[in-house]
């Protein structure tokens, strides 16, 4: 598989073990941690994460020597997946590509909220992930703007802050969240 053009992709690739069984445990731990952080925030129990992954606590510590390392790895993996989505939707029509990516961004913000409690905005991982996210999603907004489908008076940073603000609140259910997001995106759409 060819390396992705995003800095975070290199971080994710360098952290993942090469042995098949070790990589399987690593992936299971990331998935379990993502789930636990989404449910319980930054205070999620490491023992619970290991149990969810079906491994012992020693395996968790071999892969992630500190809680911070686990937070950074989950965060980098989430951003890397978000960058991959940008590549996957790039061939869609401009507005559809942008909104498809933003819907995935909404899912990412749920995990990010829990991890952000534990990471500083100044950490190297955080800065690399932010750079990668802008490299991945920024061109989708640019393309939608060039096609006259998205407002020209907003930046990608404006758009991310708007969507992140929407997802920072509590909703009755995912359907309500999706309706509110649709209303906000309607405001992003250029009018003919």
N, C-alpha and C positions, 0 to 999 in steps of 0.2 A: 504494500500500500504506500502510495506517495505521501511524503510529509505535507501537512497543511501549511499554508503561508502565514499562520498566526503564531506569535511567540508562545502563547500558552500551550500550543500543541507540542512544542519541544519539551516543556516542563512535564506534561502528562506522560509523554513517551519515555522520558528519562526516569520517571518514578515507578513505572509499571514493571514488575518482574518479568523476566524472559521465560523462566520455566513454566510450563503449562499449568501444573497444579498450583504453583505459587501465584500465578496470574489469576487463576480462578478464585483463590482465596482473597486476593487483593480486590478484585471486582466485587465479590460478595460483601466484603467489608465496606467498600464505598457505597454500594446500594443500601446496605443496612444503616450506615451512618446518615445518608441522605434522608432516609425514611425517619430515623430517630430524631434528627435535627428538625425536620418538618413538624413532627408531632410534639416534641418536648423542648425545642429551642437548644441553645448552647449548653444547657445543663444536662443534656442527654447522657445517660450512664454508659460508660465504655463497656462494662460487663454486658449490658443489654444489647449493645451494638454487636459484640462478639457472638452472643447467643443468637441474635437474629441472622447473623451471617453463617451460623452453623460451624463456628471455629472456636478454639479456646482463646482466652485472654492473652496468652503468650504469643499466639499468631498475630493478634491485633498489634501488640507492642513491637513485634519483629518488623511489621510493615509500617507502623506509625509510632515511632518511639515516644512522641509526646501528643497530647491532646491538640496542641496548635498544629502539628504536622498533619493530623487527621483533618482538621478544619481546612487547612490550606489545600490538601489533596482533593477533598470533596469539592471545594470551591473551584479549583482549577479544572477538575473534570466536568463540572456543570458548565463553566464558561466555554470549554473546548467543545462540548456537545452543542451549545448555542451557536458557536462559530460554524460548526458543521451544518447546522440547519440553514444558515445563511447561504452556504454553498449549494445545499440541496434545493432551495427555493429560487435560486438566482435566475433560472430559466422561465419561471412563471411570469405572467403579466406584472408590470411594476407594482401596482397597488396590491395585488394578491400576494406577491412576494413579500412586500413590506408587512402586511397585516398577518401573514402566516408566521413570519419571524417574530413579530411582536407578541403573538399569542404564546409562542414558546418562551419568550422573554418573561411573560407573566408567571409561568410555571417556575422559571429560574428564580424569580424574586422571592418566592416562598422559602426556598432553601437559603438564598442569600441573606435574608433577614436574620435567620438564626446564626449563620456563620459570621455575619458582620459584627455581632455582639462580641465575638472572640478575636476578630482581626482588626488591626489598625488600617485606616485608609492609606497609610504611608508604607505598608509592608510591600516588599518586592513582588510577592505573588499577587497582591491586590492590584498594584500598578500594571503589571504585565497582563493580568486578566482584563483590566479596563482598556488597555491599548488594543488587545485582541478583539474585544467586543466592538470597539469603534471601527476597527478595520473590517470586521465582518458585517455589521449592521449599517454602518454609515453609507456605504454604496447603495444599499437598498433604498434608503430615503432619497439619496441623490437621484437615483434612477426614476423614482416615483415623481420627484419634483421636476425633473427634465421632461417627463412625459405629461406634465401638467395635471397629474392626479393627486399630488400632495401640495399643501401650502408651501410657497417659496419663502415665507417669512419666518421659518423656524429652523433651528439647527437640530442635529441628531441628539445633542445633549439635552435640548429642550424636550424632545420627544421621549427620551428615556426617563427624564425626571417626571414628566406627566404620567407615564404608565407606572413608574415605580410608586408615585404618590397614590395612584388609584389602588394599587395592590397592597399598600401599607395599611389600609383600613380593613375592618372585619365585615364580611358579607354573610347574609343568611345562608347562601349556598353558592356553588360555582356558577349556576345559571344567572344569579343576580350580578355576580362579578363580571360575567361575560356581557350582560346587557349594559352595565355602566361603561365597560371598555368600549363597546360598540358606539355608545353615545359620544365618548371622547374621541374615538377615531373618526367619527363623522365630522367633528370639528377640525380634524387634520386634513381631511379630504378637500382638495381644491374645488371651487365651484365654477362651473362653466358660464 
